[in-house]
């Protein structure tokens, strides 16, 4: 009997240790690193690509587009994220932020406000709710970002309430924001900005998304309200073929209180072909029309009216390591691109990158 009791106690201790040892920690740590080399055939002397490009924007040099380390905390009803980053993407997109904020890629916290439903309130610095392309290149179909993505918010700061249905098919969110891609408001601006996101996934092969922004990104004394909407669909047509189609449209008041607006719009289509498990090809066609320079002000007679096209090849070295090469061309109605020390209508560049997620 004594031996039986002793054996039982030993088994109980082992079982208790095993349960404790397998308890999942709420903390996780991750990171991302993307190096690149880009060659612009316009050969700009200052090594800067066109001013409306904010990612992979250095010519003829090896560089870091984005690198970050991230800590996350997740329980059933509390979550938080903090990521610090550097790279040419951060230099370009965070140029307007004060020094202490220039390296904050993500910093937010949230609480679940329903016991039975997936309903959350979060506040802080987030990745943008707009668009299908993010700053994390390994998640995108193409190496470089489209003109539409480069000139709409990559990040935002504020508070949001979000809800996902029990079957996971619908996601809806409402946002109160500091502004159009801002952490710190500009001095003299006290106008609240608002946004929404609605995503529908009827099945694993289709994603439909609608996102918006309403706000003023200037000082209150010259307030010009901006209204913007992003719509896209992602379709897995066959096992090897997939399609993304998107359309952005925006309008901003010409002057404070005006009933007249400067408008812009941008359609895009990307087709991806995956002939084998580790290989992907992607072809992109896009157009960006901003005649009055609401977003891309270049001061030419016809404004910014530019077609873009690219072809991209990926090789998945490992599941979390991706090598890419992309050829991309831009054609504008006006002569806005530097080439052979003079302005021209066309721009062509090649980019290659190595991205690692860990």
Secondary structure, DSSP 8 states (H G I E B T S, - for coil): -HHHHHHHHHHHHHHHHHHHHT---SEEEEEEEEEEEEEETT--TT-B--TT--SS-B-SEEEEEEEEEEEEEE-SSEEEEEEEEESHHHHHHTTTS-GGGTTEEEEEEEEE--SSSEEEEEEEEEE-SS-S--S-GGGSSSSS--HHHHTS-SEEEEEEEEEE-TTS-EEEEEEEESSTT-SS--TT----EEEEEEEEEEETTEEEEEEEEEEE-S-GGG--EEEEEEEEEEEE-SSSEEEEEEEEEEEEESSTT-S-EEEEEEEEEEEEEEEETTEEEEEEEEEEEETT-SSS----TT-EEEEEEEEEEEEEEETTEEEEEEEEEEEESS--EEETTEEESEEEEEEEEEEEE-
